Amino acid sequence: MLPHIPDYLGTYGSLIQQQLTMALLSVLFGFIAALPISLLCVRFPKIYPAVVGLVTVIYSLPSIALFVLLVPSTGLTQTTVIIPLSFYSLAALVPNIVEGIRGIPEDVRLAAVAMGYTGARRVFAVDLPLAVPPIMAGLRVATVGNISMVSVGTVIGVGAFGALFTAAAQLSRSDLAVTGIVVIVALALACDLLLVIIQRLLTPWNKRRPA
């Protein structure tokens, strides 16, 4: 039985909706940005170390500092939280996409070319499908991480379950903090399990491999 939360925080349903919206949209936007960046890194390997260094630097930037910089433009909205988390996702997604494509055996590439798969057609019909396991691994890391980091948004009033931690400190109610932790972990595990199921559906050939 979940404890009662102050009325001004809304309901558990609204907090879950906010938490998942900000976390999953940031992963989606991060993936949309990471895909072309990664393909450029595969096409031009010399830029890969610089790109990895850049996304690592971005990941190290304090989210609160980014909120302060964004608030004048985006206000105290979910967008202010989603933008930094989208950039943070690049640190997990770009290396996994690049290494996933690089890990495709050369004989498979040659066979694809021999069958007429060249250029963008080979990338989308052969390379990316075969790179699904490492790509999904990156998505799982980004998703779980962002579900947790959304709570930092409570400093600008849009932290979803992060608001429970603030209320717990203000009202001396440790039960709210414990509840926030438990729900966030449960959401992260549920999303991770969903991504594992999606990966298995996208890679049916892995099921047929001998143990």
Accessible surface in RSA format (square Angstrom, percent):
REM  Atomic radii and reference values for relative SASA: ProtOr
REM  Chains: A
REM  Algorithm: Lee & Richards
REM  Probe-radius: 1.40
REM  Slices: 20
REM RES _ NUM      All-atoms   Total-Side   Main-Chain    Non-polar    All polar
REM                ABS   REL    ABS   REL    ABS   REL    ABS   REL    ABS   REL
RES MET A   1   237.74 123.1 154.98 102.6  82.76 197.0 133.74 113.7 104.00 137.8
RES LEU A   2    90.53  50.4  76.19  54.5  14.35  36.1  76.26  53.6  14.27  38.4
RES PRO A   3    34.80  25.4  22.73  20.7  12.07  43.9  34.46  28.4   0.35   2.2
RES HIS A   4   129.98  71.0 116.03  80.6  13.95  35.7  88.04  90.7  41.94  48.8
RES ILE A   5     9.55   5.4   7.51   5.6   2.05   4.9   7.51   5.4   2.05   5.6
RES PRO A   6    19.41  14.1  11.45  10.4   7.96  28.9  19.41  16.0   0.00   0.0
RES ASP A   7   123.48  86.5 100.51 100.0  22.97  54.3  40.15  94.5  83.33  83.1
RES TYR A   8   150.68  70.3 109.55  62.3  41.13 107.0 116.01  87.2  34.67  42.7
RES LEU A   9    21.91  12.2  10.60   7.6  11.30  28.4  14.64  10.3   7.27  19.6
RES GLY A  10    33.36  41.1   0.00   N/A  33.36  41.1  26.60  73.0   6.75  15.1
RES THR A  11    87.70  62.4  84.17  85.3   3.53   8.4  77.89 104.6   9.81  14.8
RES TYR A  12    41.60  19.4  39.61  22.5   1.99   5.2  39.61  29.8   1.99   2.4
RES GLY A  13    47.60  58.7   0.00   N/A  47.60  58.7  37.08 101.8  10.52  23.6
RES SER A  14    40.11  33.9  32.36  43.2   7.75  17.8  37.33  79.5   2.77   3.9
RES LEU A  15     4.09   2.3   4.09   2.9   0.00   0.0   4.09   2.9   0.00   0.0
RES ILE A  16    57.39  32.7  57.39  42.8   0.00   0.0  57.39  41.3   0.00   0.0
RES GLN A  17   105.23  58.8  99.10  72.4   6.13  14.6  52.50 111.7  52.74  40.0
RES GLN A  18    50.14  28.0  50.14  36.6   0.00   0.0   5.92  12.6  44.21  33.5
RES GLN A  19     0.00   0.0   0.00   0.0   0.00   0.0   0.00   0.0   0.00   0.0
RES LEU A  20    44.88  25.0  44.81  32.1   0.08   0.2  44.88  31.5   0.00   0.0
RES THR A  21    39.88  28.4  31.82  32.3   8.05  19.2  28.58  38.4  11.29  17.1
RES MET A  22     0.32   0.2   0.32   0.2   0.00   0.0   0.32   0.3   0.00   0.0
RES ALA A  23     0.00   0.0   0.00   0.0   0.00   0.0   0.00   0.0   0.00   0.0
RES LEU A  24    77.97  43.4  73.21  52.4   4.75  12.0  73.68  51.7   4.29  11.5
RES LEU A  25    63.62  35.4  63.34  45.3   0.28   0.7  63.58  44.7   0.04   0.1
RES SER A  26     0.00   0.0   0.00   0.0   0.00   0.0   0.00   0.0   0.00   0.0
RES VAL A  27    10.32   6.8  10.32   9.3   0.00   0.0  10.32   9.0   0.00   0.0
RES LEU A  28    88.41  49.2  84.36  60.4   4.05  10.2  88.13  61.9   0.28   0.8
RES PHE A  29    93.33  46.7  88.15  54.6   5.18  13.5  88.78  53.8   4.55  13.0
RES GLY A  30     0.71   0.9   0.00   N/A   0.71   0.9   0.71   1.9   0.00   0.0
RES PHE A  31    54.61  27.3  54.61  33.8   0.00   0.0  54.61  33.1   0.00   0.0
RES ILE A  32   103.35  58.8  95.28  71.0   8.06  19.4  99.25  71.5   4.10  11.1
RES ALA A  33    41.85  38.5  34.10  52.6   7.75  17.6  41.44  58.4   0.40   1.1
RES ALA A  34     0.00   0.0   0.00   0.0   0.00   0.0   0.00   0.0   0.00   0.0
RES LEU A  35    33.76  18.8  33.76  24.2   0.00   0.0  33.76  23.7   0.00   0.0
RES PRO A  36    69.99  51.0  66.68  60.8   3.30  12.0  69.05  57.0   0.94   5.8
RES ILE A  37    53.90  30.7  53.58  39.9   0.32   0.8  53.76  38.7   0.13   0.4
RES SER A  38     0.00   0.0   0.00   0.0   0.00   0.0   0.00   0.0   0.00   0.0
RES LEU A  39    41.34  23.0  37.22  26.6   4.13  10.4  37.41  26.3   3.93  10.6
RES LEU A  40    93.63  52.1  93.04  66.6   0.59   1.5  93.54  65.7   0.10   0.3
RES CYS A  41     0.06   0.0   0.06   0.1   0.00   0.0   0.00   0.0   0.06   0.1
RES VAL A  42    42.04  27.7  29.40  26.6  12.64  30.5  29.72  25.8  12.32  33.4
RES ARG A  43   163.37  68.6 150.68  76.8  12.69  30.2  52.48  71.7 110.89  67.2
RES PHE A  44    98.18  49.1  95.70  59.3   2.48   6.5  98.18  59.5   0.00   0.0
RES PRO A  45    76.27  55.6  71.51  65.2   4.75  17.3  71.70  59.2   4.57  28.4
RES LYS A  46   195.46  95.4 170.39 104.5  25.07  59.7 120.13 108.1  75.33  80.2
RES ILE A  47    69.31  39.4  66.87  49.8   2.43   5.9  69.31  49.9   0.00   0.0
RES TYR A  48    24.65  11.5  24.65  14.0   0.00   0.0  19.28  14.5   5.36   6.6
RES PRO A  49    93.71  68.3  78.19  71.3  15.52  56.4  85.30  70.4   8.41  52.2
RES ALA A  50    73.10  67.2  54.47  84.1  18.63  42.4  66.27  93.3   6.83  18.1
RES VAL A  51    25.60  16.8  24.48  22.2   1.12   2.7  25.59  22.2   0.00   0.0
RES VAL A  52    45.84  30.2  45.84  41.5   0.00   0.0  45.84  39.8   0.00   0.0
RES GLY A  53    33.70  41.6   0.00   N/A  33.70  41.6  33.11  90.8   0.60   1.3
RES LEU A  54   108.65  60.5 104.03  74.4   4.62  11.6 107.19  75.3   1.45   3.9
RES VAL A  55     4.80   3.2   4.76   4.3   0.04   0.1   4.80   4.2   0.00   0.0
RES THR A  56    76.43  54.4  75.11  76.1   1.31   3.1  62.37  83.8  14.05  21.2
RES VAL A  57    87.85  57.8  86.04  77.9   1.81   4.4  87.85  76.3   0.00   0.0
RES ILE A  58    32.16  18.3  32.16  24.0   0.00   0.0  32.16  23.2   0.00   0.0
RES TYR A  59   115.38  53.9 104.98  59.7  10.40  27.1  66.16  49.7  49.22  60.7
RES SER A  60    82.00  69.3  51.28  68.4  30.72  70.8  47.60 101.4  34.41  48.2
RES LEU A  61    72.15  40.2  68.14  48.8   4.00  10.1  68.45  48.1   3.70  10.0
RES PRO A  62    85.96  62.6  74.95  68.3  11.01  40.0  85.96  71.0   0.00   0.0
RES SER A  63    20.14  17.0  15.83  21.1   4.31   9.9   5.69  12.1  14.45  20.2
RES ILE A  64    90.15  51.3  90.09  67.1   0.06   0.1  90.09  64.9   0.06   0.2
RES ALA A  65    45.85  42.2  37.68  58.1   8.18  18.6  44.17  62.2   1.68   4.5
RES LEU A  66    29.88  16.6  29.84  21.3   0.04   0.1  29.88  21.0   0.00   0.0
RES PHE A  67     2.64   1.3   2.64   1.6   0.00   0.0   2.64   1.6   0.00   0.0
RES VAL A  68    99.59  65.5  91.10  82.5   8.49  20.5  94.61  82.2   4.98  13.5
RES LEU A  69   131.14  73.0 112.01  80.1  19.13  48.1 114.59  80.5  16.54  44.5
RES LEU A  70    38.46  21.4  38.06  27.2   0.40   1.0  38.46  27.0   0.00   0.0
RES VAL A  71    42.67  28.1  39.49  35.7   3.18   7.7  39.49  34.3   3.18   8.6
RES PRO A  72   115.06  83.9  70.59  64.4  44.47 161.7  82.39  68.0  32.67 203.1
RES SER A  73    99.06  83.7  58.85  78.5  40.21  92.6  31.81  67.7  67.24  94.2
RES THR A  74    34.32  24.4  18.89  19.2  15.43  36.8  27.03  36.3   7.29  11.0
RES GLY A  75    26.49  32.7   0.00   N/A  26.49  32.7  25.01  68.6   1.48   3.3
RES LEU A  76   115.05  64.1  93.50  66.9  21.55  54.2  93.50  65.7  21.55  58.0
RES THR A  77    58.65  41.7  54.96  55.7   3.69   8.8  58.17  78.1   0.48   0.7
RES GLN A  78    55.81  31.2  53.21  38.9   2.60   6.2  19.89  42.3  35.92  27.2
RES THR A  79    63.67  45.3  63.13  64.0   0.54   1.3  30.38  40.8  33.29  50.3
RES THR A  80     0.00   0.0   0.00   0.0   0.00   0.0   0.00   0.0   0.00   0.0
RES VAL A  81     0.19   0.1   0.19   0.2   0.00   0.0   0.19   0.2   0.00   0.0
RES ILE A  82    15.87   9.0  15.87  11.8   0.00   0.0  15.87  11.4   0.00   0.0
RES ILE A  83    53.05  30.2  51.40  38.3   1.65   4.0  53.05  38.2   0.00   0.0
RES PRO A  84     1.08   0.8   0.36   0.3   0.72   2.6   1.08   0.9   0.00   0.0
RES LEU A  85     1.77   1.0   1.77   1.3   0.00   0.0   1.77   1.2   0.00   0.0
RES SER A  86    15.39  13.0  14.43  19.3   0.96   2.2  14.11  30.0   1.28   1.8
RES PHE A  87    96.18  48.1  95.72  59.3   0.46   1.2  96.17  58.3   0.01   0.0
RES TYR A  88     9.33   4.4   6.88   3.9   2.45   6.4   6.31   4.7   3.02   3.7
RES SER A  89     2.06   1.7   0.00   0.0   2.06   4.7   2.06   4.4   0.00   0.0
RES LEU A  90     9.30   5.2   9.30   6.7   0.00   0.0   9.30   6.5   0.00   0.0
RES ALA A  91    28.76  26.4  14.60  22.5  14.15  32.2  15.09  21.2  13.67  36.2
RES ALA A  92    18.90  17.4  10.54  16.3   8.36  19.0  18.69  26.3   0.22   0.6
RES LEU A  93     0.20   0.1   0.18   0.1   0.01   0.0   0.20   0.1   0.00   0.0
RES VAL A  94     0.00   0.0   0.00   0.0   0.00   0.0   0.00   0.0   0.00   0.0
RES PRO A  95    33.37  24.3  33.14  30.2   0.23   0.8  33.37  27.6   0.00   0.0
RES ASN A  96    40.89  28.2  37.82  36.5   3.07   7.4   3.76   9.0  37.13  35.9
RES ILE A  97     0.06   0.0   0.06   0.0   0.00   0.0   0.06   0.0   0.00   0.0
RES VAL A  98     0.00   0.0   0.00   0.0   0.00   0.0   0.00   0.0   0.00   0.0
RES GLU A  99    86.67  49.8  79.10  59.8   7.56  18.0  43.45  84.0  43.22  35.3
RES GLY A 100     7.85   9.7   0.00   N/A   7.85   9.7   3.23   8.9   4.62  10.3
RES ILE A 101     2.31   1.3   2.31   1.7   0.00   0.0   2.31   1.7   0.00   0.0
RES ARG A 102    98.21  41.2  74.18  37.8  24.03  57.2  34.64  47.3  63.57  38.5
RES GLY A 103    58.08  71.6   0.00   N/A  58.08  71.6  34.08  93.5  23.99  53.7
RES ILE A 104    10.12   5.8   2.34   1.7   7.78  18.7   4.58   3.3   5.54  15.0
RES PRO A 105    75.37  54.9  64.59  58.9  10.78  39.2  75.37  62.2   0.00   0.0
RES GLU A 106   106.64  61.2  98.93  74.8   7.71  18.4  55.62 107.6  51.01  41.7
RES ASP A 107    99.07  69.4  89.98  89.6   9.08  21.5  43.40 102.1  55.67  55.5
RES VAL A 108    52.20  34.3  48.81  44.2   3.39   8.2  51.43  44.7   0.77   2.1
RES ARG A 109    31.20  13.1  31.20  15.9   0.00   0.0  12.42  17.0  18.79  11.4
RES LEU A 110   109.38  60.9 104.73  74.9   4.65  11.7 105.37  74.0   4.01  10.8
RES ALA A 111    51.07  47.0  43.74  67.5   7.34  16.7  50.40  71.0   0.67   1.8
RES ALA A 112     6.24   5.7   3.05   4.7   3.19   7.3   5.73   8.1   0.51   1.4
RES VAL A 113    66.03  43.4  58.12  52.6   7.91  19.1  58.12  50.5   7.91  21.4
RES ALA A 114    91.32  84.0  47.54  73.4  43.78  99.6  59.62  84.0  31.71  84.0
RES MET A 115   140.14  72.6 110.46  73.1  29.68  70.7  92.87  79.0  47.27  62.6
RES GLY A 116    39.80  49.1   0.00   N/A  39.80  49.1  29.44  80.8  10.37  23.2
RES TYR A 117    54.84  25.6  54.84  31.2   0.00   0.0  14.37  10.8  40.47  49.9
RES THR A 118    78.80  56.0  72.33  73.3   6.47  15.4  43.69  58.7  35.11  53.1
RES GLY A 119    54.58  67.3   0.00   N/A  54.58  67.3  43.86 120.4  10.72  24.0
RES ALA A 120    69.69  64.1  55.56  85.7  14.13  32.1  59.36  83.6  10.33  27.4
RES ARG A 121   137.03  57.5 125.09  63.8  11.94  28.4  58.07  79.4  78.95  47.9
RES ARG A 122    55.96  23.5  55.96  28.5   0.00   0.0   1.36   1.9  54.60  33.1
RES VAL A 123    29.64  19.5  29.64  26.8   0.00   0.0  29.64  25.8   0.00   0.0
RES PHE A 124   119.06  59.6 102.96  63.8  16.10  41.9 103.20  62.6  15.86  45.4
RES ALA A 125    52.08  47.9  25.10  38.7  26.98  61.4  32.62  45.9  19.46  51.6
RES VAL A 126    20.93  13.8  18.56  16.8   2.37   5.7  20.93  18.2   0.00   0.0
RES ASP A 127     2.16   1.5   2.16   2.1   0.00   0.0   0.10   0.2   2.06   2.1
RES LEU A 128    23.95  13.3  22.89  16.4   1.05   2.6  23.15  16.3   0.80   2.2
RES PRO A 129    46.28  33.7  42.65  38.9   3.63  13.2  46.10  38.1   0.17   1.1
RES LEU A 130    71.37  39.7  54.33  38.9  17.04  42.8  54.33  38.2  17.04  45.9
RES ALA A 131     0.42   0.4   0.00   0.0   0.42   1.0   0.42   0.6   0.00   0.0
RES VAL A 132    19.61  12.9  19.49  17.6   0.12   0.3  19.61  17.0   0.00   0.0
RES PRO A 133    39.16  28.5  35.27  32.2   3.89  14.1  36.09  29.8   3.07  19.1
RES PRO A 134    41.78  30.4  36.70  33.5   5.08  18.5  41.59  34.3   0.18   1.1
RES ILE A 135    12.93   7.4  12.82   9.6   0.11   0.3  12.92   9.3   0.02   0.0
RES MET A 136     9.61   5.0   9.61   6.4   0.00   0.0   1.61   1.4   8.00  10.6
RES ALA A 137    39.66  36.5  37.24  57.5   2.42   5.5  39.09  55.1   0.57   1.5
RES GLY A 138     0.66   0.8   0.00   N/A   0.66   0.8   0.66   1.8   0.00   0.0
RES LEU A 139    27.50  15.3  27.50  19.7   0.00   0.0  27.50  19.3   0.00   0.0
RES ARG A 140    78.35  32.9  77.93  39.7   0.42   1.0   8.62  11.8  69.74  42.3
RES VAL A 141    97.10  63.9  89.78  81.3   7.33  17.7  94.54  82.1   2.57   7.0
RES ALA A 142     5.81   5.3   0.00   0.0   5.81  13.2   5.78   8.1   0.03   0.1
RES THR A 143     4.51   3.2   4.51   4.6   0.00   0.0   1.16   1.6   3.35   5.1
RES VAL A 144    57.17  37.6  57.09  51.7   0.08   0.2  57.09  49.6   0.08   0.2
RES GLY A 145    26.72  32.9   0.00   N/A  26.72  32.9  26.13  71.7   0.59   1.3
RES ASN A 146     2.08   1.4   2.08   2.0   0.00   0.0   0.00   0.0   2.08   2.0
RES ILE A 147     0.00   0.0   0.00   0.0   0.00   0.0   0.00   0.0   0.00   0.0
RES SER A 148    61.68  52.1  56.21  75.0   5.47  12.6  20.40  43.4  41.28  57.8
RES MET A 149    50.50  26.2  47.44  31.4   3.06   7.3  27.64  23.5  22.86  30.3
RES VAL A 150     0.00   0.0   0.00   0.0   0.00   0.0   0.00   0.0   0.00   0.0
RES SER A 151    12.69  10.7  11.17  14.9   1.52   3.5  11.40  24.3   1.29   1.8
RES VAL A 152    48.59  32.0  42.57  38.5   6.01  14.5  48.52  42.2   0.07   0.2
RES GLY A 153     0.00   0.0   0.00   N/A   0.00   0.0   0.00   0.0   0.00   0.0
RES THR A 154    36.09  25.7  23.11  23.4  12.98  30.9  18.31  24.6  17.78  26.9
RES VAL A 155    82.76  54.5  44.24  40.1  38.52  92.8  52.81  45.9  29.95  81.2
RES ILE A 156    23.67  13.5  13.52  10.1  10.15  24.5  20.17  14.5   3.50   9.5
RES GLY A 157    66.06  81.5   0.00   N/A  66.06  81.5  34.10  93.6  31.96  71.6
RES VAL A 158    26.65  17.5  23.19  21.0   3.46   8.3  26.65  23.2   0.00   0.0
RES GLY A 159     1.79   2.2   0.00   N/A   1.79   2.2   0.00   0.0   1.79   4.0
RES ALA A 160     2.87   2.6   0.00   0.0   2.87   6.5   0.72   1.0   2.15   5.7
RES PHE A 161     0.00   0.0   0.00   0.0   0.00   0.0   0.00   0.0   0.00   0.0
RES GLY A 162     0.13   0.2   0.00   N/A   0.13   0.2   0.13   0.3   0.00   0.0
RES ALA A 163    22.58  20.8  21.27  32.8   1.31   3.0  21.68  30.5   0.90   2.4
RES LEU A 164     0.00   0.0   0.00   0.0   0.00   0.0   0.00   0.0   0.00   0.0
RES PHE A 165    65.02  32.5  58.22  36.1   6.80  17.7  58.67  35.6   6.34  18.2
RES THR A 166    56.27  40.0  49.90  50.6   6.37  15.2  46.81  62.9   9.46  14.3
RES ALA A 167     1.12   1.0   0.53   0.8   0.59   1.3   0.84   1.2   0.28   0.7
RES ALA A 168     9.98   9.2   5.77   8.9   4.20   9.6   6.18   8.7   3.79  10.1
RES ALA A 169    83.90  77.1  51.29  79.2  32.61  74.2  62.93  88.6  20.97  55.5
RES GLN A 170   126.79  70.9  90.53  66.2  36.26  86.3  39.96  85.1  86.83  65.9
RES LEU A 171    84.79  47.2  63.21  45.2  21.58  54.3  68.77  48.3  16.02  43.1
RES SER A 172   104.17  88.0  69.51  92.8  34.66  79.8  45.22  96.3  58.95  82.6
RES ARG A 173    68.15  28.6  64.35  32.8   3.80   9.0  36.15  49.4  31.99  19.4
RES SER A 174    87.15  73.6  77.71 103.7   9.44  21.7  47.12 100.3  40.04  56.1
RES ASP A 175    56.00  39.2  48.99  48.8   7.01  16.6  40.59  95.5  15.41  15.4
RES LEU A 176     0.00   0.0   0.00   0.0   0.00   0.0   0.00   0.0   0.00   0.0
RES ALA A 177    27.17  25.0  27.17  41.9   0.00   0.0  27.17  38.3   0.00   0.0
RES VAL A 178    87.96  57.9  87.65  79.4   0.31   0.7  87.96  76.4   0.00   0.0
RES THR A 179    10.18   7.2   6.79   6.9   3.39   8.1   3.60   4.8   6.58  10.0
RES GLY A 180     0.00   0.0   0.00   N/A   0.00   0.0   0.00   0.0   0.00   0.0
RES ILE A 181    97.81  55.7  95.93  71.5   1.88   4.5  97.80  70.4   0.01   0.0
RES VAL A 182    86.38  56.8  82.24  74.5   4.14  10.0  85.23  74.1   1.15   3.1
RES VAL A 183    16.29  10.7  15.09  13.7   1.20   2.9  16.29  14.2   0.00   0.0
RES ILE A 184    15.67   8.9  15.67  11.7   0.00   0.0  15.67  11.3   0.00   0.0
RES VAL A 185    75.62  49.8  73.82  66.8   1.80   4.3  75.62  65.7   0.00   0.0
RES ALA A 186    53.51  49.2  44.71  69.0   8.79  20.0  49.74  70.1   3.76  10.0
RES LEU A 187    22.44  12.5  21.99  15.7   0.44   1.1  22.42  15.7   0.02   0.0
RES ALA A 188     9.63   8.9   9.52  14.7   0.10   0.2   9.63  13.6   0.00   0.0
RES LEU A 189   117.28  65.3 112.94  80.8   4.34  10.9 113.30  79.6   3.98  10.7
RES ALA A 190    58.37  53.7  45.82  70.7  12.55  28.5  52.69  74.2   5.67  15.0
RES CYS A 191    16.90  12.8  14.95  16.7   1.95   4.6   4.03  10.2  12.87  13.9
RES ASP A 192    28.40  19.9  28.40  28.3   0.00   0.0   3.32   7.8  25.08  25.0
RES LEU A 193   110.17  61.4 107.65  77.0   2.52   6.3 109.85  77.1   0.32   0.9
RES LEU A 194   102.75  57.2 101.37  72.5   1.39   3.5 102.52  72.0   0.23   0.6
RES LEU A 195    26.58  14.8  26.58  19.0   0.00   0.0  26.58  18.7   0.00   0.0
RES VAL A 196    31.60  20.8  31.60  28.6   0.00   0.0  31.60  27.5   0.00   0.0
RES ILE A 197    81.90  46.6  81.44  60.7   0.46   1.1  81.86  58.9   0.04   0.1
RES ILE A 198    62.74  35.7  62.74  46.7   0.00   0.0  62.74  45.2   0.00   0.0
RES GLN A 199    35.94  20.1  35.94  26.3   0.00   0.0   3.10   6.6  32.84  24.9
RES ARG A 200   148.06  62.2 146.83  74.8   1.23   2.9  34.49  47.1 113.57  68.8
RES LEU A 201   122.79  68.4 102.34  73.2  20.45  51.4 103.92  73.0  18.87  50.8
RES LEU A 202    93.69  52.2  80.52  57.6  13.17  33.1  83.33  58.5  10.36  27.9
RES THR A 203     1.85   1.3   1.85   1.9   0.00   0.0   0.00   0.0   1.85   2.8
RES PRO A 204    56.82  41.4  55.97  51.0   0.84   3.1  55.97  46.2   0.84   5.3
RES TRP A 205    77.42  31.1  74.79  36.2   2.64   6.2  67.82  36.2   9.60  15.6
RES ASN A 206    48.81  33.7  35.61  34.4  13.20  31.8  22.42  54.0  26.39  25.5
RES LYS A 207   132.61  64.7  97.14  59.6  35.46  84.4  70.15  63.1  62.46  66.5
RES ARG A 208   183.47  77.0 151.60  77.3  31.87  75.9  77.98 106.6 105.48  63.9
RES ARG A 209   159.68  67.0 143.08  72.9  16.59  39.5  47.89  65.5 111.79  67.7
RES PRO A 210   127.92  93.2  99.69  90.9  28.24 102.6 111.19  91.8  16.73 104.0
RES ALA A 211   153.96 141.6  72.06 111.2  81.90 186.3 111.08 156.4  42.88 113.6
END  Absolute sums over single chains surface
CHAIN  1 A    11271.8       9402.3       1869.5       8399.2       2872.6
END  Absolute sums over all chains
TOTAL         11271.8       9402.3       1869.5       8399.2       2872.6
